[in-house]
Amino acid sequence: MQLTRINHVDDRSAADHPWSAGNADQISVASGFASGSDARTCAIHGALERYRPGWQADATLQCRMAKSLIDWLEFIERQHPKSIEMGLDRVSDVAQRMGLKRPAKRVITVGGTNGKGSTVAFVEAIARAQGLRVGAYTSPHLLRYNERVRIDGNDAEDAALVAGFEAVEAARGETLLTYFEYGSLCALWLFERANLDLVVLEVGLGGRLDAVNLVDADAAIITTVGLDHQDWLGDDVESIGHEKAGIARAFKPLVLGDIDPPASVLRHAYAIGAPAWRFGSDFFAEPVDAAHWRWREVGYAVDLPLPMGGQAAPVQLRNAACAIAALRALRLRLEIGALERGVAQAQVAGRLQRFERDGVEVWVDVAHNPQAAQALAEWLRAQPCKRTLAVFGALSDKDAAGVVDALAASGVDAWYLAGLRDAGVRGMEVDALADRLRATPAAAGRRFPEVASALAAALAEAAPGDRLLVFGSFHVAAVALRLLDVAG
């Protein structure tokens, strides 16, 4: 079957927008929900007005918010028997029925094993500092689903997401969609209505068959290629690289964050005529002093502040460098001031996010595979301290032993193992985790049924001058962020 892609046609007439004043049909209540009797002028009007300046709803337009965002998320989670179903046929069919067109004037798609979320944040921050209206779609979220869809620097409001899910459901018919596919179509629907200059799309899994690959990107970034999700992508980096390279488009720039990318990636780029911009060959990130680094390519260089207040891991220089390379590949006007502000202001939760409790530095990170753990270990070695304590939990489909082994040389002094029994079907009880780690330095770690008790114990035993690292999955990071934020 030939897939229908969202290509470079950019016909943005009012007739193509069901929320425009000239096309004020109601979005029907989603099948499977009671319609209720309280149809009313909807808060979505205000939300969409903020996303698309100048948008005016007809005074008589009403929409039915039959369910809240939480209700919708529970609904879409139940609609497909599998949490992951690779392939573009189903989501492409629904996108066509929704009439989706280009989500913005320009699109950058970001794939890779690690660093995707940070790279999206750098692209978004730099482009916004240049004065562009930017949409960003990322996953998974940490604290609220709204984090996944950002429009002009703001998380999408509940009402707007509800409207998007209703639009997807109205077009879905009998087609089964996964949770991620629902979310991706909702995001694209919102972006199309927001009058954006640039949209940045983060791949959910792999690339070639991921829902965001419906959109033909003007530039693509592959941050890194490492071992993760082997059940879906293949058992070696060449197979995984082939899947990730699928986000590249013919004759459109492909930015590569690996110094030595897999041959499968380079082979695919060559086959489709996509010019490859390689980190360490075509552009560079070089430390300058304690507060600055240099982005450089042939014939151009600029000194910039270190990302994230200078507390970021060294790998963030590569992520920032890839973001700048992609924006320059689009021939966008980028003032030095925009580069400086964007790099300095980019923030992404759960990536070496720092807290302090009674003289103890607490660092929360989502690292969940060996490649990410190696980057974390590099940062730990560069930041000596009195003692390092680690709270660690992992999902059942992750290489927990590989993650711990990657950190072994960085000098973790005490391990606190946390069960993730509340993380759904992929969650792993602490005894199962300890069994996987029996041949690693964490084998003697104390065991706790959940992250909260492990974190409390580690904080109670830490002394001023110690460092506490909380990591292993997005779930671990989310629990830690909630607890640490509440504690102030």
GIPEGI-V492009 format. One record per residue. N is the residue number from 1. RES is the residue in one small letter. SS is DSSP state (H for helix, E for strand, C for the rest). Layout:
BEGIN
n:N res:RES ss:SS
n:N res:RES ss:SS
END
This chain:
BEGIN
n:1 res:m ss:C
n:2 res:q ss:C
n:3 res:l ss:C
n:4 res:t ss:C
n:5 res:r ss:C
n:6 res:i ss:E
n:7 res:n ss:C
n:8 res:h ss:C
n:9 res:v ss:C
n:10 res:d ss:C
n:11 res:d ss:C
n:12 res:r ss:C
n:13 res:s ss:C
n:14 res:a ss:H
n:15 res:a ss:H
n:16 res:d ss:H
n:17 res:h ss:C
n:18 res:p ss:C
n:19 res:w ss:C
n:20 res:s ss:C
n:21 res:a ss:C
n:22 res:g ss:C
n:23 res:n ss:C
n:24 res:a ss:C
n:25 res:d ss:C
n:26 res:q ss:C
n:27 res:i ss:C
n:28 res:s ss:C
n:29 res:v ss:C
n:30 res:a ss:C
n:31 res:s ss:C
n:32 res:g ss:C
n:33 res:f ss:C
n:34 res:a ss:C
n:35 res:s ss:C
n:36 res:g ss:C
n:37 res:s ss:C
n:38 res:d ss:C
n:39 res:a ss:C
n:40 res:r ss:E
n:41 res:t ss:C
n:42 res:c ss:C
n:43 res:a ss:C
n:44 res:i ss:H
n:45 res:h ss:H
n:46 res:g ss:H
n:47 res:a ss:H
n:48 res:l ss:H
n:49 res:e ss:H
n:50 res:r ss:H
n:51 res:y ss:H
n:52 res:r ss:C
n:53 res:p ss:C
n:54 res:g ss:C
n:55 res:w ss:C
n:56 res:q ss:C
n:57 res:a ss:C
n:58 res:d ss:C
n:59 res:a ss:C
n:60 res:t ss:C
n:61 res:l ss:C
n:62 res:q ss:C
n:63 res:c ss:E
n:64 res:r ss:C
n:65 res:m ss:C
n:66 res:a ss:C
n:67 res:k ss:C
n:68 res:s ss:C
n:69 res:l ss:H
n:70 res:i ss:H
n:71 res:d ss:H
n:72 res:w ss:H
n:73 res:l ss:H
n:74 res:e ss:H
n:75 res:f ss:H
n:76 res:i ss:H
n:77 res:e ss:H
n:78 res:r ss:C
n:79 res:q ss:C
n:80 res:h ss:C
n:81 res:p ss:C
n:82 res:k ss:C
n:83 res:s ss:C
n:84 res:i ss:C
n:85 res:e ss:C
n:86 res:m ss:C
n:87 res:g ss:C
n:88 res:l ss:C
n:89 res:d ss:H
n:90 res:r ss:H
n:91 res:v ss:H
n:92 res:s ss:H
n:93 res:d ss:H
n:94 res:v ss:H
n:95 res:a ss:H
n:96 res:q ss:H
n:97 res:r ss:H
n:98 res:m ss:H
n:99 res:g ss:C
n:100 res:l ss:C
n:101 res:k ss:C
n:102 res:r ss:C
n:103 res:p ss:C
n:104 res:a ss:C
n:105 res:k ss:C
n:106 res:r ss:E
n:107 res:v ss:E
n:108 res:i ss:E
n:109 res:t ss:E
n:110 res:v ss:E
n:111 res:g ss:E
n:112 res:g ss:C
n:113 res:t ss:C
n:114 res:n ss:C
n:115 res:g ss:C
n:116 res:k ss:H
n:117 res:g ss:H
n:118 res:s ss:H
n:119 res:t ss:H
n:120 res:v ss:H
n:121 res:a ss:H
n:122 res:f ss:H
n:123 res:v ss:H
n:124 res:e ss:H
n:125 res:a ss:H
n:126 res:i ss:H
n:127 res:a ss:H
n:128 res:r ss:H
n:129 res:a ss:H
n:130 res:q ss:C
n:131 res:g ss:C
n:132 res:l ss:C
n:133 res:r ss:C
n:134 res:v ss:E
n:135 res:g ss:E
n:136 res:a ss:E
n:137 res:y ss:E
n:138 res:t ss:C
n:139 res:s ss:C
n:140 res:p ss:C
n:141 res:h ss:C
n:142 res:l ss:C
n:143 res:l ss:C
n:144 res:r ss:C
n:145 res:y ss:H
n:146 res:n ss:H
n:147 res:e ss:H
n:148 res:r ss:H
n:149 res:v ss:E
n:150 res:r ss:E
n:151 res:i ss:E
n:152 res:d ss:C
n:153 res:g ss:C
n:154 res:n ss:E
n:155 res:d ss:E
n:156 res:a ss:C
n:157 res:e ss:C
n:158 res:d ss:H
n:159 res:a ss:H
n:160 res:a ss:H
n:161 res:l ss:H
n:162 res:v ss:H
n:163 res:a ss:H
n:164 res:g ss:H
n:165 res:f ss:H
n:166 res:e ss:H
n:167 res:a ss:H
n:168 res:v ss:H
n:169 res:e ss:H
n:170 res:a ss:H
n:171 res:a ss:H
n:172 res:r ss:H
n:173 res:g ss:C
n:174 res:e ss:C
n:175 res:t ss:C
n:176 res:l ss:C
n:177 res:l ss:C
n:178 res:t ss:C
n:179 res:y ss:H
n:180 res:f ss:H
n:181 res:e ss:H
n:182 res:y ss:H
n:183 res:g ss:H
n:184 res:s ss:H
n:185 res:l ss:H
n:186 res:c ss:H
n:187 res:a ss:H
n:188 res:l ss:H
n:189 res:w ss:H
n:190 res:l ss:H
n:191 res:f ss:H
n:192 res:e ss:H
n:193 res:r ss:C
n:194 res:a ss:C
n:195 res:n ss:C
n:196 res:l ss:C
n:197 res:d ss:C
n:198 res:l ss:E
n:199 res:v ss:E
n:200 res:v ss:E
n:201 res:l ss:E
n:202 res:e ss:E
n:203 res:v ss:C
n:204 res:g ss:C
n:205 res:l ss:C
n:206 res:g ss:C
n:207 res:g ss:C
n:208 res:r ss:C
n:209 res:l ss:C
n:210 res:d ss:C
n:211 res:a ss:H
n:212 res:v ss:H
n:213 res:n ss:H
n:214 res:l ss:H
n:215 res:v ss:E
n:216 res:d ss:C
n:217 res:a ss:C
n:218 res:d ss:C
n:219 res:a ss:E
n:220 res:a ss:E
n:221 res:i ss:E
n:222 res:i ss:E
n:223 res:t ss:C
n:224 res:t ss:C
n:225 res:v ss:C
n:226 res:g ss:C
n:227 res:l ss:C
n:228 res:d ss:C
n:229 res:h ss:C
n:230 res:q ss:H
n:231 res:d ss:H
n:232 res:w ss:H
n:233 res:l ss:H
n:234 res:g ss:C
n:235 res:d ss:C
n:236 res:d ss:C
n:237 res:v ss:H
n:238 res:e ss:H
n:239 res:s ss:H
n:240 res:i ss:H
n:241 res:g ss:H
n:242 res:h ss:H
n:243 res:e ss:H
n:244 res:k ss:H
n:245 res:a ss:H
n:246 res:g ss:H
n:247 res:i ss:H
n:248 res:a ss:C
n:249 res:r ss:C
n:250 res:a ss:C
n:251 res:f ss:C
n:252 res:k ss:C
n:253 res:p ss:E
n:254 res:l ss:E
n:255 res:v ss:E
n:256 res:l ss:E
n:257 res:g ss:C
n:258 res:d ss:C
n:259 res:i ss:C
n:260 res:d ss:C
n:261 res:p ss:C
n:262 res:p ss:C
n:263 res:a ss:H
n:264 res:s ss:H
n:265 res:v ss:H
n:266 res:l ss:H
n:267 res:r ss:H
n:268 res:h ss:H
n:269 res:a ss:H
n:270 res:y ss:H
n:271 res:a ss:H
n:272 res:i ss:H
n:273 res:g ss:C
n:274 res:a ss:C
n:275 res:p ss:C
n:276 res:a ss:E
n:277 res:w ss:E
n:278 res:r ss:E
n:279 res:f ss:E
n:280 res:g ss:C
n:281 res:s ss:C
n:282 res:d ss:C
n:283 res:f ss:E
n:284 res:f ss:E
n:285 res:a ss:E
n:286 res:e ss:E
n:287 res:p ss:E
n:288 res:v ss:C
n:289 res:d ss:C
n:290 res:a ss:C
n:291 res:a ss:C
n:292 res:h ss:E
n:293 res:w ss:E
n:294 res:r ss:E
n:295 res:w ss:E
n:296 res:r ss:E
n:297 res:e ss:E
n:298 res:v ss:C
n:299 res:g ss:C
n:300 res:y ss:E
n:301 res:a ss:E
n:302 res:v ss:E
n:303 res:d ss:E
n:304 res:l ss:E
n:305 res:p ss:E
n:306 res:l ss:C
n:307 res:p ss:H
n:308 res:m ss:H
n:309 res:g ss:H
n:310 res:g ss:H
n:311 res:q ss:C
n:312 res:a ss:C
n:313 res:a ss:C
n:314 res:p ss:C
n:315 res:v ss:H
n:316 res:q ss:H
n:317 res:l ss:H
n:318 res:r ss:H
n:319 res:n ss:H
n:320 res:a ss:H
n:321 res:a ss:H
n:322 res:c ss:H
n:323 res:a ss:H
n:324 res:i ss:H
n:325 res:a ss:H
n:326 res:a ss:H
n:327 res:l ss:H
n:328 res:r ss:H
n:329 res:a ss:H
n:330 res:l ss:C
n:331 res:r ss:C
n:332 res:l ss:C
n:333 res:r ss:C
n:334 res:l ss:C
n:335 res:e ss:C
n:336 res:i ss:H
n:337 res:g ss:H
n:338 res:a ss:H
n:339 res:l ss:H
n:340 res:e ss:H
n:341 res:r ss:H
n:342 res:g ss:H
n:343 res:v ss:H
n:344 res:a ss:H
n:345 res:q ss:H
n:346 res:a ss:C
n:347 res:q ss:C
n:348 res:v ss:C
n:349 res:a ss:C
n:350 res:g ss:C
n:351 res:r ss:C
n:352 res:l ss:C
n:353 res:q ss:E
n:354 res:r ss:E
n:355 res:f ss:E
n:356 res:e ss:E
n:357 res:r ss:E
n:358 res:d ss:C
n:359 res:g ss:C
n:360 res:v ss:E
n:361 res:e ss:E
n:362 res:v ss:E
n:363 res:w ss:E
n:364 res:v ss:E
n:365 res:d ss:C
n:366 res:v ss:C
n:367 res:a ss:C
n:368 res:h ss:C
n:369 res:n ss:C
n:370 res:p ss:H
n:371 res:q ss:H
n:372 res:a ss:H
n:373 res:a ss:H
n:374 res:q ss:H
n:375 res:a ss:H
n:376 res:l ss:H
n:377 res:a ss:H
n:378 res:e ss:H
n:379 res:w ss:H
n:380 res:l ss:H
n:381 res:r ss:H
n:382 res:a ss:H
n:383 res:q ss:C
n:384 res:p ss:C
n:385 res:c ss:C
n:386 res:k ss:C
n:387 res:r ss:C
n:388 res:t ss:E
n:389 res:l ss:E
n:390 res:a ss:E
n:391 res:v ss:E
n:392 res:f ss:E
n:393 res:g ss:C
n:394 res:a ss:C
n:395 res:l ss:C
n:396 res:s ss:C
n:397 res:d ss:C
n:398 res:k ss:C
n:399 res:d ss:C
n:400 res:a ss:H
n:401 res:a ss:H
n:402 res:g ss:H
n:403 res:v ss:H
n:404 res:v ss:H
n:405 res:d ss:H
n:406 res:a ss:H
n:407 res:l ss:H
n:408 res:a ss:H
n:409 res:a ss:H
n:410 res:s ss:H
n:411 res:g ss:C
n:412 res:v ss:C
n:413 res:d ss:C
n:414 res:a ss:E
n:415 res:w ss:E
n:416 res:y ss:E
n:417 res:l ss:E
n:418 res:a ss:E
n:419 res:g ss:C
n:420 res:l ss:C
n:421 res:r ss:C
n:422 res:d ss:C
n:423 res:a ss:C
n:424 res:g ss:H
n:425 res:v ss:H
n:426 res:r ss:H
n:427 res:g ss:C
n:428 res:m ss:C
n:429 res:e ss:C
n:430 res:v ss:H
n:431 res:d ss:H
n:432 res:a ss:H
n:433 res:l ss:H
n:434 res:a ss:H
n:435 res:d ss:H
n:436 res:r ss:H
n:437 res:l ss:C
n:438 res:r ss:C
n:439 res:a ss:C
n:440 res:t ss:C
n:441 res:p ss:H
n:442 res:a ss:H
n:443 res:a ss:H
n:444 res:a ss:H
n:445 res:g ss:C
n:446 res:r ss:E
n:447 res:r ss:E
n:448 res:f ss:E
n:449 res:p ss:C
n:450 res:e ss:C
n:451 res:v ss:H
n:452 res:a ss:H
n:453 res:s ss:H
n:454 res:a ss:H
n:455 res:l ss:H
n:456 res:a ss:H
n:457 res:a ss:H
n:458 res:a ss:H
n:459 res:l ss:H
n:460 res:a ss:H
n:461 res:e ss:H
n:462 res:a ss:C
n:463 res:a ss:C
n:464 res:p ss:C
n:465 res:g ss:C
n:466 res:d ss:C
n:467 res:r ss:E
n:468 res:l ss:E
n:469 res:l ss:E
n:470 res:v ss:E
n:471 res:f ss:E
n:472 res:g ss:C
n:473 res:s ss:C
n:474 res:f ss:H
n:475 res:h ss:H
n:476 res:v ss:H
n:477 res:a ss:H
n:478 res:a ss:H
n:479 res:v ss:H
n:480 res:a ss:H
n:481 res:l ss:H
n:482 res:r ss:H
n:483 res:l ss:H
n:484 res:l ss:H
n:485 res:d ss:H
n:486 res:v ss:H
n:487 res:a ss:H
n:488 res:g ss:C
END
